[in-house]
């Protein structure tokens, strides 16, 4: 398994072959140099000891995320839509934003395929943190808003997520388009305290640092 080192440069997102839609929830054997590792750049550890990897692809109607994580017995106590998943166990997180726009999407997926779905306008997370509004004010209650699948094995778990273009207020995705993204993880398979990591080169352990998300370039190749 040979993987690339994450950096602040562009994350290339190739167009996805339609037939691949049936190949969901991949394994460690599928991870190669086209995937980006999750690391802990704010600690000085960088990306060399990754325990997770992510790949992003696109079609006209959807943005497709695949994540594979090392670790057995992955579990989360969330059992309904929009529980506070990061407080309840293992979880994967996606942050995505169209370049030049303030609004962004946050989607959590647990090993049991429970989701937390949020849509943040400009300044929303700051208002939540200052207790001006509730986090729940930004929940998306529609269970069909995105689609997700999960797979849990003895030594890894994986996630497949499809986010429609309409969730970004787009008619469709197209080659040459730029988004900003980060894939993140709360890893509880190593002990009681969650170990967090991300594809983004964060300077601090905070996933909402938009300027440090990675530019995602949609290409035809």
N, C-alpha and C positions, 0 to 999 in steps of 0.2 A: 504494500500500500504506500504509494508515493504521493505526497500532497504538497501544495504550494504554501509559502509563507504569506500570512496576511499582511497588508500594508494599507496606506491611505490612498493608493492609486485606484484606478477604475477596476471595478468588479465586472468582468465581461459576462453578459447574460445572453446565451445563444437561443435562437428560435427552437422550439421543441417540435419534434416529429409527432404527428397526430397519433400514430400507433403507440407511442410511449404512454399515452393516457392510462393504459391498462396496467402499467408496471408501477405499482404503488408500494410505498414503505420498503425502501431498499435496505441493504445490509452493509457491514464493514467491507465486504468484498467489492462493493460497487464504488468505494471511495478511491479517487485517483487525483492527479495533479490539477484537474479542473475544479475541484472542491476547495473551499476556503476553510482553514482550521479556526476553531474557537480558542482564544487565548486569554491571558490576563495581563494586558500590556501595562496597566496602571501599577502593577506590583514589580515590574522588571522581569517577570517570567517570559513575557513575549508569547510566541505561538509555537514554540518548539516541542512542548509537552502536551499537545492537544489531546483532549478526550472527547472531542466532538468536531463535526465538519458539516458544512452546508453547501448546497448548490442551488442556483436560481436559474430558471428557464422561463420562456414566455411563448404564448400564442396570441393571436389577435384579441381573444376574449378574456384570457386569464394570465396571471403571473403565478408561477409554480415554484414552490419552495420544497426542497428535500433536505432533511437533517438526519444524521446518524450519530448516536452518542454511545460511547463506551460506558459500561456499568450495568451490573446485574441487579435485579430486584427493584427496578425503578417503579415508583408508585406515588400517587398523590391522593389526598383525601377528598378533593373536590368531586361532587357527584351531580351538580347541576350547572347550567350555563351561568357564566359571570360570577363565580365565586372568586375569592382572592387567592388565586392558585399559587402565587409565589410564597405564600405563608403556609402552604399545606403540603409541600413535598416537591418532587421533581417536576420540572416544567421547561418547555422550550418557548421562546418568545421571538416574535418577528416585529420589527419596526420598519415601516415603509412610507415614503413620501415622494410625491412628484417634484422634481427639481424646480425650484422657484416658487413653490407654494408653501404656505404656512401649515395647513392642515396635514395631519398624518395619522396613519393606522397603527394600532398595536394589537397583536393577536397572540394569545397564549394557548398552547396545547399541552395537555398532560398525557402521561403514558396510557391512561384510560380513555383518551380522546374526549375529554371535557375541555371546553374552551372558555376563555375570557376574551371579549371583543370590545375594543374601544376605538373611538374616533375623536381625536383631539383637535380643536381649532387653535388658532394662535393664542399663546399665553395660558392655555387651559391647565397644564400641569403645574404651573406656578400658582395659579389660583387654588388648585387642590391642596398643594403643600402649605399654603398660607391659611387654609380652612375657610376660604371665601365661598367655595362650592364643594360638593361631594364628588368623589370619584365616580359614583354611580350615575351622576348626571351625564357622563360620557359613554356609558355602556350602550352597546348595540344588542337589543334583545331578540333580534331575528335569528333563529337557529340556522337559517339558510344563507346568512350573510356571506360566509365563506364556507368552503368544504375542507374537511380534514380527515385523515386516516392515520392510525398508529399501529406499530408492531413492537411487541416486547419479547425479547429472547433472554437466555440465561446470561449473556455477556454484553448485550447491547439493546438499545431501543431506538426506533426510528419514527420519523414523522413525515407526512406528505400533506402539503397545504396548497389549495388553489384559491387565489383571490381574484374575483372578477374585475375587469377594467372599470366597470361602472362604480365600484367602491371608491375609486379615485376620481370620480366624476369625469371619466373619459369614455368616449364612444368605443375606442379600441386602443390597444398598444401598437406601436410601430417601430420599425428599425430606426436607430438613431436617437430614440427617446432616452432621457436620463432620469433616473430616480435616485433617491438616497435610501440606504437600508442598513440594518444591523440585525444579525441573528444572535440571540443570547440564550443562556441556559442557567438554571438553578439546578445544581447536581447534588442530590442527597444520597447518592449510592455509596459515598465514601464515609458517611457518618452522620451524626445528628445535625451538624452545622452545614448548611448549604454552601457549596463552592460555586461562585458565579464566574462566567466566562462569556466572551463575545467575539464575533468576527471583526468588530470595529476596534480600532486602536485607541481606546478611551484613555485619557490621562487621569481620570478618576473613576471610581466604581459607581457610575451612574449612567444608566442606559438612555436617558433622555437628553444627552448632550448632542444635539442635532448636528453641530458643526463637525463632529468626529465620526458621524456615520459615513459609510463608504459610498461613493458615487457608483450607481449600477447602470451600465451601458447596455441597452438592448441592441443586439446585432443579428444579422441573418445567418452568419456562419455557424 
